[in-house]
Amino acid sequence: MPLRLVVFSDQPGDHELGKKVAEICSAKARVEVASCASLKELTNLFASSLQTVLLWSIDGQGQDEASTQTRLIAQYLAPEQVFLFSSKQIVTGSALVGSNVFGHFFLRTEDENFPRTIARLIFACYNTKIAEIYAALADGASVKKIELKSTNQRKAAIQAIENILEKKEVPDRICKKVAKGTDELLMNALYRAPRDSSGRAYRADASTLENEDHALVGQESVELEFINHPDFFAISVCDHFGSLSRKDVQYHFTRDYQNAEYSMKHGLGIFQTFQGGLSVLFLVRAAKKTQAWIFAPWSKSYKEFQGSFHFFSFIFEK
């Protein structure tokens, strides 16, 4: 069965993007492209049984329109098959927040890697298992792995990532953003992810996290990876609790916590990471594993970095 890309937008540039993505995808699969600008046209396309990925522009939507579109799309597609596009960030009050209708959000960009990044995610989501999705995301990349044995190795692991980036001559401003984003992922894996048999996040209750050292034994083990691809680099942090819910990650994606509000019990630190220009992705196998990623292009300058691909994805094993 061919893969069908449906571009739901009234912007010509989005339909051109759809064609570019389809061309890249056609190297590995038979792809059909369909375009529509109205909900009626979209409904007719959903009536057929083809495997569909939706590229959906949400610019200019009113709340009522967004709610109507969301209800229809949720009837036909899994969130991992829905890619949102917008020229600005989704705000907390949007009808899309909490809808669970989408799995990917992209800010528009003219970056030449933009369609290749979308195609890579489409192929990743074509799989159903976390290991297969990981392999598709890391295809063509080399991987360096660091296993943390205790919580006090967090800072050393971050420094190791900074050292790699400095050797690759990544601009210092980008290095600092990656270091901060990596710290957020590690804090989540070390302190927020671990749960006891009752589901309590027992490490998140610690009041002096910086001063406590815990050995990471068995399920508590955490792995950090540096993924080096010609188009991008990525940091992956893996925990073995799989305690992240779709509702949780989608809600916190839009929350800009102030320092007084943020704690290990409230907030994932991902809004600030994404707003800082890094792309963020979560792979989750419920109650088994969460792999949290940050992505960035290889950029020679901060200006180049700012104009690059920029997305947020959360993919849950079926």
C-alpha positions as CSV (number, residue, x, y, z in Angstrom):
1,M,0.0,0.0,0.0
2,P,1.5,3.4,-0.9
3,L,2.1,6.2,1.6
4,R,-0.1,9.2,0.9
5,L,0.9,12.7,2.0
6,V,-2.1,15.0,2.4
7,V,-1.3,18.7,2.6
8,F,-4.1,20.6,4.3
9,S,-3.3,24.3,3.8
10,D,-4.4,27.4,1.9
11,Q,-0.7,28.5,1.5
12,P,1.0,27.6,-1.8
13,G,4.4,27.3,-0.1
14,D,3.1,24.4,2.0
15,H,2.0,22.5,-1.1
16,E,5.4,22.9,-2.6
17,L,6.9,21.7,0.7
18,G,4.7,18.6,0.4
19,K,6.0,17.8,-3.1
20,K,9.6,18.1,-1.8
21,V,8.9,15.8,1.1
22,A,7.2,13.3,-1.2
23,E,10.2,13.3,-3.6
24,I,12.6,12.5,-0.7
25,C,10.2,9.8,0.6
26,S,9.9,8.2,-2.8
27,A,13.5,7.0,-2.6
28,K,12.3,4.4,0.0
29,A,8.5,4.0,-0.6
30,R,5.8,4.6,-3.1
31,V,4.3,8.0,-2.3
32,E,1.2,9.8,-3.4
33,V,0.6,13.5,-2.7
34,A,-2.9,15.1,-2.3
35,S,-3.6,18.7,-1.5
36,C,-6.7,20.3,-0.1
37,A,-7.7,23.6,1.5
38,S,-11.2,22.9,2.9
39,L,-12.5,20.5,5.5
40,K,-14.9,19.0,3.0
41,E,-12.0,18.1,0.7
42,L,-10.1,16.6,3.6
43,T,-13.1,14.5,4.7
44,N,-13.4,13.1,1.2
45,L,-9.7,12.1,1.2
46,F,-10.1,10.4,4.6
47,A,-12.9,8.2,3.1
48,S,-10.3,6.1,1.3
49,S,-8.1,3.5,3.1
50,L,-4.6,4.7,2.1
51,Q,-1.9,5.0,4.8
52,T,-2.0,8.8,5.3
53,V,0.4,11.4,6.8
54,L,-1.2,14.8,7.2
55,L,0.8,18.0,6.8
56,W,-1.5,20.6,8.4
57,S,-1.2,24.4,8.4
58,I,-2.8,25.9,11.5
59,D,-2.0,29.6,10.7
60,G,-5.0,31.9,10.8
61,Q,-7.3,29.5,12.7
62,G,-10.0,30.6,15.0
63,Q,-10.8,28.5,18.1
64,D,-14.1,27.2,16.6
65,E,-12.4,26.2,13.3
66,A,-9.5,24.6,15.1
67,S,-11.9,22.6,17.3
68,T,-13.9,21.3,14.3
69,Q,-10.8,20.3,12.3
70,T,-9.3,18.6,15.4
71,R,-12.4,16.5,16.0
72,L,-12.4,15.3,12.4
73,I,-8.7,14.5,12.1
74,A,-8.7,12.7,15.4
75,Q,-11.3,10.2,14.1
76,Y,-9.0,9.1,11.3
77,L,-5.4,9.5,12.2
78,A,-3.0,8.6,15.0
79,P,-1.1,11.6,16.4
80,E,2.2,10.3,15.0
81,Q,0.6,10.8,11.5
82,V,-0.2,14.4,12.0
83,F,2.4,17.2,11.3
84,L,1.4,20.7,12.2
85,F,3.0,23.8,10.6
86,S,2.9,27.3,11.8
87,S,4.8,30.6,11.6
88,K,4.5,30.9,15.4
89,Q,4.5,28.9,18.5
90,I,1.2,27.3,19.8
91,V,0.0,29.1,22.9
92,T,-1.4,27.6,26.0
93,G,-5.0,28.7,25.3
94,S,-5.1,27.0,21.8
95,A,-7.8,24.4,21.1
96,L,-4.9,22.1,20.0
97,V,-3.4,21.9,23.5
98,G,-4.7,18.8,25.2
99,S,-6.4,17.6,22.0
100,N,-3.9,14.7,21.5
101,V,-4.5,15.1,17.8
102,F,-0.9,15.9,16.7
103,G,2.5,14.3,17.3
104,H,4.7,16.8,15.5
105,F,4.9,20.6,15.4
106,F,7.1,22.5,12.9
107,L,7.9,26.2,12.7
108,R,8.2,27.2,9.1
109,T,11.6,27.8,7.7
110,E,13.4,28.1,4.4
111,D,16.2,25.8,5.6
112,E,17.1,23.2,2.8
113,N,17.2,20.5,5.5
114,F,13.5,21.2,6.4
115,P,11.9,18.7,4.0
116,R,14.6,16.1,4.7
117,T,13.9,16.4,8.4
118,I,10.2,15.9,7.9
119,A,10.8,12.9,5.6
120,R,13.1,11.3,8.3
121,L,10.4,11.7,10.9
122,I,7.7,10.3,8.5
123,F,9.8,7.2,7.9
124,A,10.5,6.8,11.6
125,C,6.8,7.0,12.5
126,Y,6.1,4.4,9.7
127,N,7.5,1.9,12.2
128,T,5.7,0.8,15.3
129,K,8.4,-0.2,17.8
130,I,10.8,2.2,19.6
131,A,13.9,0.3,18.5
132,E,12.8,0.6,14.8
133,I,11.9,4.3,15.2
134,Y,15.3,4.9,16.8
135,A,17.1,3.1,14.0
136,A,15.2,5.2,11.4
137,L,16.0,8.5,13.2
138,A,19.7,7.6,13.6
139,D,20.1,6.2,10.1
140,G,23.4,7.4,8.5
141,A,24.7,8.7,11.8
142,S,27.5,7.6,14.1
143,V,26.7,7.3,17.8
144,K,28.8,7.8,21.0
145,K,27.3,6.4,24.2
146,I,27.8,7.4,27.8
147,E,26.2,5.3,30.6
148,L,25.7,7.1,33.9
149,K,26.4,5.1,37.0
150,S,25.2,7.7,39.6
151,T,23.3,11.0,39.6
152,N,26.5,13.0,40.4
153,Q,27.9,12.2,36.9
154,R,25.3,14.5,35.3
155,K,27.6,17.5,35.1
156,A,30.5,15.4,33.8
157,A,28.3,14.0,31.1
158,I,27.2,17.5,30.0
159,Q,30.8,18.6,29.9
160,A,31.6,15.6,27.7
161,I,29.0,16.8,25.2
162,E,30.3,20.3,25.3
163,N,33.8,19.0,24.6
164,I,32.6,17.1,21.5
165,L,30.8,20.2,20.2
166,E,33.8,22.4,20.8
167,K,36.0,20.0,18.8
168,K,33.4,20.2,16.0
169,E,33.7,24.1,16.1
170,V,30.1,24.6,17.0
171,P,29.6,28.3,18.0
172,D,29.8,28.9,21.7
173,R,26.2,30.3,21.9
174,I,24.8,27.1,20.4
175,C,27.0,25.0,22.7
176,K,25.5,26.7,25.8
177,K,22.0,26.0,24.6
178,V,22.7,22.4,23.9
179,A,24.4,22.0,27.4
180,K,21.3,23.6,29.1
181,G,18.9,21.4,27.0
182,T,21.0,18.3,27.8
183,D,20.8,19.2,31.5
184,E,17.0,19.4,31.3
185,L,16.8,16.0,29.7
186,L,19.1,14.5,32.3
187,M,17.2,16.0,35.2
188,N,14.0,14.5,33.9
189,A,15.6,11.1,33.4
190,L,17.3,11.1,36.8
191,Y,14.7,12.7,39.0
192,R,11.3,13.0,37.4
193,A,11.1,9.7,35.5
194,P,11.7,7.1,38.3
195,R,8.5,5.8,39.8
196,D,7.8,3.3,42.6
197,S,5.1,0.6,42.4
198,S,2.4,3.1,43.3
199,G,3.4,5.5,40.5
200,R,5.0,8.1,42.8
201,A,7.9,10.1,41.3
202,Y,10.1,9.3,44.4
203,R,13.2,11.3,43.3
204,A,11.2,14.4,42.4
205,D,10.4,14.9,46.0
206,A,14.1,15.5,46.9
207,S,14.6,19.0,48.2
208,T,18.4,19.2,47.7
209,L,19.0,17.5,44.4
210,E,22.4,19.1,43.7
211,N,23.8,17.8,47.0
212,E,22.5,14.2,46.8
213,D,24.3,11.3,45.1
214,H,22.3,8.2,44.1
215,A,23.7,5.1,42.5
216,L,21.8,4.2,39.3
217,V,21.0,0.5,39.6
218,G,18.8,-1.7,37.4
219,Q,15.8,0.1,36.0
220,E,17.3,3.4,37.2
221,S,20.1,3.3,34.7
222,V,20.4,6.3,32.3
223,E,22.2,6.4,28.9
224,L,23.2,9.5,27.1
225,E,24.1,9.4,23.4
226,F,25.7,11.8,20.9
227,I,24.3,11.2,17.4
228,N,26.5,12.7,14.6
229,H,24.8,12.9,11.2
230,P,25.9,14.9,8.2
231,D,22.7,17.0,8.4
232,F,22.5,17.4,12.1
233,F,23.6,16.3,15.6
234,A,21.4,15.1,18.4
235,I,21.6,14.3,22.1
236,S,19.6,11.4,23.3
237,V,18.9,10.6,27.0
238,C,17.2,7.3,27.8
239,D,15.5,6.2,31.0
240,H,13.8,2.8,31.6
241,F,10.6,3.9,33.3
242,G,8.6,5.2,30.3
243,S,6.5,7.3,32.7
244,L,5.9,10.2,30.4
245,S,2.3,10.6,29.2
246,R,1.2,12.2,25.9
247,K,-1.0,14.6,27.8
248,D,1.8,15.6,30.1
249,V,4.4,16.3,27.4
250,Q,1.9,18.1,25.1
251,Y,0.7,20.4,28.0
252,H,4.2,21.3,29.2
253,F,5.3,22.0,25.6
254,T,3.3,25.2,25.8
255,R,4.1,26.2,29.4
256,D,6.6,29.0,29.9
257,Y,7.4,28.4,33.6
258,Q,8.8,31.2,35.7
259,N,11.6,30.2,38.2
260,A,9.2,30.5,41.1
261,E,6.8,28.1,39.5
262,Y,9.1,25.5,38.2
263,S,10.0,22.4,40.2
264,M,10.9,18.8,39.5
265,K,7.3,17.9,40.2
266,H,5.9,20.5,37.7
267,G,7.3,21.1,34.3
268,L,9.7,19.3,32.0
269,G,11.9,22.3,31.0
270,I,11.1,21.6,27.4
271,F,9.4,24.9,26.6
272,Q,12.5,26.8,27.2
273,T,14.6,24.3,25.3
274,F,12.4,24.6,22.2
275,Q,12.0,28.4,22.5
276,G,15.8,28.6,22.5
277,G,15.9,27.2,19.0
278,L,16.6,23.5,19.6
279,S,14.3,20.8,18.3
280,V,12.9,18.3,20.8
281,L,11.6,14.8,20.4
282,F,10.3,12.2,22.8
283,L,10.1,8.4,22.0
284,V,8.0,6.6,24.6
285,R,7.3,3.0,25.3
286,A,4.8,3.2,28.2
287,A,6.1,1.8,31.5
288,K,9.3,0.6,29.7
289,K,11.4,3.4,28.2
290,T,11.6,7.1,27.3
291,Q,14.2,8.4,24.9
292,A,14.3,12.2,24.9
293,W,16.2,14.0,22.1
294,I,17.4,17.4,21.3
295,F,18.4,18.1,17.6
296,A,20.3,20.9,16.0
297,P,21.8,21.4,12.5
298,W,25.5,21.8,12.0
299,S,25.7,25.6,11.8
300,K,28.7,27.8,11.2
301,S,27.0,30.8,12.9
302,Y,24.2,31.6,15.4
303,K,22.3,33.4,12.6
304,E,22.4,30.2,10.4
305,F,21.2,28.2,13.4
306,Q,18.2,30.5,13.9
307,G,17.1,30.0,10.3
308,S,17.3,26.2,10.5
309,F,14.7,23.5,10.9
310,H,12.8,23.7,14.2
311,F,10.4,21.1,15.4
312,F,8.8,19.4,18.4
313,S,7.7,15.7,18.2
314,F,6.4,13.1,20.6
315,I,6.0,9.5,19.4
316,F,4.5,6.8,21.5
317,E,5.0,3.1,20.6
318,K,1.8,1.5,19.3
